């Protein structure tokens, strides 16, 4: 069964819970054109990527342009949830091994994904770079919501770094 419950079972109680979360999130930063939201958990396997993907789908279903950024470049999983190859992605862009940011369209209208890319020997340095902050600001020009899936905050520092560049954080 797919983890994308809001796409494949939109009438389920779980899908309704995600629509409630979407409604609450729409009040964050409501005067701005775009909102960047980071999702994290304290430890691995808490459902962070499940929540991230389904929240993004419900925002896209409300006719918002949404981009998911898989910044968990230690143990990425978002590409698997959307059945994509983890080819060029965030780590490749931040390490200058590609000319631009590789954005993939999903099979959900209005929803795009930036995969994590290659596993990096030093993810923290990449995420602390000014290039990451510039990327978030650039994405704001094209998307209503930037949803950032991070590594668990109780395990590594990455989420704390990313939180400084986002408007809101959600702990799953």
Beta strands, then each sheet from edge to edge (+ up, - down):
strand 1: 35-40
strand 2: 66-70
strand 3: 104-105
strand 4: 111-114
strand 5: 145-149
strand 6: 168-171
sheet 1: 3+ 4- 2- 5- 1- 6-
end
